[in-house]
Amino acid sequence: MSSDTDISLSSYDEDQGSKLIRKAREAPFFPFGMAGFAAIVAYGLYRLKTQGFVVGAMTLGMGYSLYQEFWGKPKP
């Protein structure tokens, strides 16, 4: 009685590099898809960083103006 586990265990012996090469040979557009995905993620992280800086600067500005208005001026 033969089982399919003997065949499927060979895929666990592959390391990441050989698995990537095998996928690239099976589907030629796979590397282009991976590169496109990496580019989209990098662009998104760059935009998020820029937005985070703007939101942080606005928050600090509002905090400073609240401090000046309520605690910074002398009481009469």
Secondary structure, DSSP 8 states (H G I E B T S, - for coil): ---THHHHGGGGG--HHHHHHHHHHH-TTHHHHHHHHHHHHHHHHHHHHHHHHHHHHHHHHHHHHHIIIIIIS---
